[in-house]
Every structure is written in C-alpha cells, then in structure tokens.
Amino acid sequence: MAALLGRAPQCAFAVAVAHDDGRPVVIANAPLLDDGRPMPTRYWLVDVELRRRVSQLEGDGGVRAAEAAVDAAALAAAHDRYAAERDALVSQDHRGPRPTGGVGGTARGVKCLHAHLAHRLAGGDDPVGDWVLARLTDSGDVSIIERFAPAPASGQSALAPAIGEAAPMSSPASASGEPTQVKVRPQPLEGSDGG
C-alpha cells in the first residue's frame, strides 16, 4: 500500500474495491489518522492507472464540467451521505477534532474527481462519480464488475461499528467480503497505433 500511496498509510484502512487479481483500487480509510487528527477522505483511489486517467480528465476541465453537468441537489445529498457514513465510524465519546465536509472533505461543489470516483466504485450513490465513470467507460478501456452486499437485516446497520470497537471496517460494497472488481485495460503509449 505504501508504494501505491507514495508514503506509509497514516490510518487504518480496508480494501473496498480491487482488480480481479486482488490488487487494490480503492481503500476505505478510518475517519481518524493514527495520531488522532481527522481524515475527511473516507474513500481513496489508489490504482495508479485510474488515478492517471482521472488526473487527465481533471486537467481537461473535468471538475468544472462535472459540477455543471450534475444536479446541485443530488451532489449535496451525496456529500451528506458520505459525511454521515464516515462520521458514524467516530465513537460518540471521541474527544478532539472530527472530520468535516463530504466527498473529499468539501461540503459543496466538486473538489476532486478522484474522491468522487472512489466513493462511487465503493458503492456510494455519487452523481459526480457516475459522471467520471461514464467518461472512463465510454472508451471501453475501463470495465466495472460490481458486487454489492445484500441489504442489512431490519434494525442492523450497513455501516461498520465505531472505530475502536471489535469489528472490521467495511463499506457498502465490501460488507459482503467481496469488494467491487475493476478491470482497466492499459492505454497505448502516445504515438503508438495501439496494436
């Protein structure tokens, strides 16, 4: 994981989305770093190729385009759901700073297409993540195989218990023990014929 992140992980995490060979694509972070500081970004895109492609999309004006294309109320609702899921993992008796904001730590608008795609791939209802995914899959270079956990029984939470309680971290897509799988076909090098 340190090689994918470019540094040692600073908090507990679980793989929420993986390639069919098991390589991590998205991790679900604990809401607090190991030193107690808040970690607002619950879902983190760690796959090198997907990060590169999303960075290219951002560089081509994707953040503004996504924000213009997506219904503002749907985006606000996605931020609220993301924050509620993350915040539910912080113990009620936690004293100290808590994470704030929604997807990627922002309360409104679009800050980072990577964070929205990670949320969407991990099973989140995220209209910006849908927008990014559509751009990536339109070319046929990215295919997604989604496996979602069955709905929780009545009265049972779909979220993991608060950090510090005896249970593994989970996400909507990984609660079944089978993360979403992603297949990414390599893009040809610039100037090649792709063959």
Summary of the structure (lengths in Angstrom):
residues: 195
radius of gyration: 16.7
end to end distance: 31.8
largest distance: 58.9
contacts: 592
relative contact order: 0.19
helix: 33%
strand: 14%
